[in-house]
Amino acid sequence: MKKWFFFALVSLFFSTLNAENNATDVNSTAKAQLAKHVQEQMKREAHYAKTQEFEQGDDYNLSEHQVDPNDVKNIHVDPPMYDFDMDDVYD
Protein backbone atom coordinates (compact mmCIF):
# COMPACT_ATOMS: atom_id res chain seq x y z
CA MET A 1 0.00 0.00 0.00
CA LYS A 2 2.82 2.38 0.85
CA LYS A 3 4.58 1.63 -2.44
CA TRP A 4 1.42 2.38 -4.39
CA PHE A 5 0.93 5.68 -2.54
CA PHE A 6 4.57 6.65 -3.10
CA PHE A 7 4.30 5.77 -6.80
CA ALA A 8 1.12 7.86 -7.15
CA LEU A 9 2.74 10.79 -5.37
CA VAL A 10 5.86 10.66 -7.57
CA SER A 11 3.72 10.36 -10.71
CA LEU A 12 1.66 13.37 -9.67
CA PHE A 13 4.80 15.38 -9.00
CA PHE A 14 6.31 14.61 -12.42
CA SER A 15 3.06 15.24 -14.26
CA THR A 16 2.78 18.65 -12.56
CA LEU A 17 6.39 19.41 -13.45
CA ASN A 18 5.77 18.38 -17.06
CA ALA A 19 2.65 20.58 -17.28
CA GLU A 20 4.62 23.57 -16.02
CA ASN A 21 7.32 22.95 -18.63
CA ASN A 22 4.70 22.76 -21.39
CA ALA A 23 3.13 26.02 -20.21
CA THR A 24 6.57 27.64 -20.20
CA ASP A 25 7.21 26.37 -23.74
CA VAL A 26 3.90 27.83 -24.96
CA ASN A 27 4.64 31.17 -23.30
CA SER A 28 8.14 31.31 -24.75
CA THR A 29 6.79 30.48 -28.23
CA ALA A 30 4.17 33.24 -27.96
CA LYS A 31 6.81 35.69 -26.75
CA ALA A 32 9.10 34.74 -29.65
CA GLN A 33 6.28 35.29 -32.17
CA LEU A 34 5.45 38.64 -30.60
CA ALA A 35 9.10 39.72 -30.70
CA LYS A 36 9.33 38.70 -34.37
CA HIS A 37 6.17 40.67 -35.21
CA VAL A 38 7.47 43.75 -33.37
CA GLN A 39 10.78 43.55 -35.26
CA GLU A 40 8.93 43.35 -38.60
CA GLN A 41 6.81 46.38 -37.73
CA MET A 42 9.87 48.34 -36.64
CA LYS A 43 11.49 47.59 -40.02
CA ARG A 44 8.36 48.81 -41.82
CA GLU A 45 8.27 52.01 -39.77
CA ALA A 46 11.96 52.63 -40.48
CA HIS A 47 11.25 52.18 -44.21
CA TYR A 48 8.36 54.66 -44.15
CA ALA A 49 10.38 57.16 -42.12
CA LYS A 50 13.24 56.89 -44.61
CA THR A 51 11.18 57.17 -47.80
CA GLN A 52 8.46 59.47 -46.44
CA GLU A 53 5.88 57.57 -48.53
CA PHE A 54 2.78 57.95 -46.42
CA GLU A 55 -0.74 57.60 -47.79
CA GLN A 56 -2.55 60.92 -47.88
CA GLY A 57 -6.25 61.62 -48.26
CA ASP A 58 -5.76 62.76 -51.86
CA ASP A 59 -4.35 59.33 -52.77
CA TYR A 60 -7.71 57.62 -52.27
CA ASN A 61 -10.38 57.58 -54.96
CA LEU A 62 -13.75 56.99 -53.31
CA SER A 63 -15.92 58.16 -56.20
CA GLU A 64 -16.96 54.60 -57.05
CA HIS A 65 -18.55 54.25 -53.59
CA GLN A 66 -20.73 57.35 -53.86
CA VAL A 67 -24.50 56.84 -53.79
CA ASP A 68 -26.73 58.47 -56.37
CA PRO A 69 -29.53 60.37 -54.58
CA ASN A 70 -32.00 59.36 -57.31
CA ASP A 71 -31.40 55.67 -56.50
CA VAL A 72 -32.20 56.24 -52.84
CA LYS A 73 -35.72 57.33 -53.76
CA ASN A 74 -36.41 53.90 -55.32
CA ILE A 75 -35.60 51.90 -52.18
CA HIS A 76 -38.69 50.33 -50.64
CA VAL A 77 -38.99 50.79 -46.89
CA ASP A 78 -41.50 48.70 -44.97
CA PRO A 79 -43.75 50.68 -42.66
CA PRO A 80 -43.22 50.07 -38.95
CA MET A 81 -45.39 47.43 -37.29
CA TYR A 82 -46.82 49.24 -34.30
CA ASP A 83 -49.28 46.45 -33.49
CA PHE A 84 -46.60 43.78 -33.22
CA ASP A 85 -47.37 41.60 -30.21
CA MET A 86 -45.13 38.79 -28.93
CA ASP A 87 -47.08 37.91 -25.79
CA ASP A 88 -48.13 34.56 -27.21
CA VAL A 89 -44.48 33.56 -27.69
CA TYR A 90 -43.81 33.58 -23.95
CA ASP A 91 -46.91 31.57 -22.99
C-alpha positions in Angstrom: 0.0 0.0 0.0 2.8 2.4 0.8 4.6 1.6 -2.4 1.4 2.4 -4.4 0.9 5.7 -2.5 4.6 6.6 -3.1 4.3 5.8 -6.8 1.1 7.9 -7.2 2.7 10.8 -5.4 5.9 10.7 -7.6 3.7 10.4 -10.7 1.7 13.4 -9.7 4.8 15.4 -9.0 6.3 14.6 -12.4 3.1 15.2 -14.3 2.8 18.6 -12.6 6.4 19.4 -13.4 5.8 18.4 -17.1 2.7 20.6 -17.3 4.6 23.6 -16.0 7.3 22.9 -18.6 4.7 22.8 -21.4 3.1 26.0 -20.2 6.6 27.6 -20.2 7.2 26.4 -23.7 3.9 27.8 -25.0 4.6 31.2 -23.3 8.1 31.3 -24.8 6.8 30.5 -28.2 4.2 33.2 -28.0 6.8 35.7 -26.8 9.1 34.7 -29.6 6.3 35.3 -32.2 5.5 38.6 -30.6 9.1 39.7 -30.7 9.3 38.7 -34.4 6.2 40.7 -35.2 7.5 43.7 -33.4 10.8 43.5 -35.3 8.9 43.4 -38.6 6.8 46.4 -37.7 9.9 48.3 -36.6 11.5 47.6 -40.0 8.4 48.8 -41.8 8.3 52.0 -39.8 12.0 52.6 -40.5 11.3 52.2 -44.2 8.4 54.7 -44.1 10.4 57.2 -42.1 13.2 56.9 -44.6 11.2 57.2 -47.8 8.5 59.5 -46.4 5.9 57.6 -48.5 2.8 58.0 -46.4 -0.7 57.6 -47.8 -2.6 60.9 -47.9 -6.2 61.6 -48.3 -5.8 62.8 -51.9 -4.4 59.3 -52.8 -7.7 57.6 -52.3 -10.4 57.6 -55.0 -13.7 57.0 -53.3 -15.9 58.2 -56.2 -17.0 54.6 -57.1 -18.6 54.3 -53.6 -20.7 57.3 -53.9 -24.5 56.8 -53.8 -26.7 58.5 -56.4 -29.5 60.4 -54.6 -32.0 59.4 -57.3 -31.4 55.7 -56.5 -32.2 56.2 -52.8 -35.7 57.3 -53.8 -36.4 53.9 -55.3 -35.6 51.9 -52.2 -38.7 50.3 -50.6 -39.0 50.8 -46.9 -41.5 48.7 -45.0 -43.7 50.7 -42.7 -43.2 50.1 -39.0 -45.4 47.4 -37.3 -46.8 49.2 -34.3 -49.3 46.5 -33.5 -46.6 43.8 -33.2 -47.4 41.6 -30.2 -45.1 38.8 -28.9 -47.1 37.9 -25.8 -48.1 34.6 -27.2 -44.5 33.6 -27.7 -43.8 33.6 -23.9 -46.9 31.6 -23.0 
